[in-house]
Amino acid sequence: MEINLKRRNLHLEFKHKALRSSGPGGQNVNKLNSKVELRFNIQESILLTVNEKVQLLKKLSNRINSLGELIVVSQTERTQLKNKQAAIERCYNLLNRALKQRKKRYKTKPTKASKLKRLKLKKERSEIKHQRRHIY
């Protein structure tokens, strides 16, 4: 089941913070706040169901701080606006991926052909090793 969180306007609950970007980029890096840090408090969200919150907190636990905030940072673009859009997109992708239901795997037995193939390969390998023996 595919869940599309963009329709729920979750971006209204996002908090943005502009910071100075690190790395190469000349003089702009030193004087402009182009890096964007996006914070989304999962526990306090009113647009997510209880089950979705539990699932997100479990699956994204390594990305959530002690306050229950999911933090996404973007500093790849030169402008603050593009970094903000990139951070929002990355956040939606993370949330959608975490909420996607996995297909249940049904156990199957090996086919007769696969069993015979495995035994044949074992026999061939055994023959190769048997021929390496020194006969005195």
LINKALIN-V231197 format. One record per run of one state. SS is the DSSP state (@ for helix, = for strand, . for the rest). FROM is the first residue (numbers start at 1). TO is the last residue. If there is no record, write none. Layout:
# LINKALIN-V231197
SS/FROM/TO  SS/FROM/TO
This chain:
# LINKALIN-V231197
./1/4  @/5/8  ./9/9  @/10/13  ./14/14  =/15/19  ./20/26  @/27/31  ./32/34  =/35/41  ./42/49  @/50/59  ./60/60  @/61/63  =/64/64  ./65/68  =/69/74  ./75/79  @/80/99  ./100/111  @/112/132  ./133/136
